[in-house]
Amino acid sequence: MAFKLIKGRFHVKQYSPDGDSIRFQPDDAALLHSLTNFNGFRPRINARGHVQLRIEAIDTLETHYSPPSGGGVYHQPDQLAHAAMDRLLAFTGITDVQWDTAHSAVLSANDATRGYVLSRAIEKNGRPIAFVFAGEAPETDGADVFLDPARLSQSYNHAALAEGLAYPTYYKGLFNDLRDHLSAAVREARAANRGLWSIDSTSAGFDATELRVITADVAILPKLFRRLCEYMVSYGTAVGFKQKLNQSREPVLDLRAQNFTHFDTFIAQDEDGTNIRLTCNPEDLVFDEMPQRPANQFSALMGEETSAPPRFVRTLTLPPEAVFDISTY
């Protein structure tokens, strides 16, 4: 299926960009409203005519994560988190960036650089789900473009994964051939210990004896970091984390076995509750956006007594072109 090509400019001044988010000003804002509207979501365009992008298939280390339930602002290992952010700025041609003293907001920059995105849909937070490209596209603005692996290799999405600056984080709707091409880049980067893979402990495991372990010492899948960080801030320990994650029942597809199950299925936690690991590679999972659930669904569980509901595993055989919706499970 074709993607909509939308030309425009990238902006960072008075914003807080990181390695997987940046503001974009389309030349023609009407094109954002023409994107496929699966669940009634509309693009959230601010007064400056800018929209936040959700860069498809990647998740970079957190530079300023605030748990929805409160408790402060946290980050993952700074050097690699900032390296991803710097790479996005360089990719989009933005220079002379001046940050505030906390390195949390851009005061000035040579931005408004030209580029384009390929997108099909808006997600529940009003962000276009986008593949990001620098420079001018050969096609006309608003053209329907077939995105193949060769062109995907020119995107920031691919560059971030190939250079070990982002974790693969896949959601439903990402076509199989594109996902496979991105996963190949991930496996090559991991084998070469590029970037975050040099300190990654997602699958090897880590001892979450204190919060500093995941904020400063080891790199882990940001989705896992966000859940564990919020839990540890709320409870002061990692003990009970897997059970709490089980309560949230985040649906996920295991690509290896074609099983629908939940995120906690792939979390191993030892008896004393500190050693935690993901039992598969991140590229083996496809998450559901859960469009009908509130964004703070996991946060709402903080402070409640932990009890583990029964888990299910459902085995399906999917055709290669399948685009699934497991939001009701």
Disulfide bonds with the S-S distance in Angstrom:
none
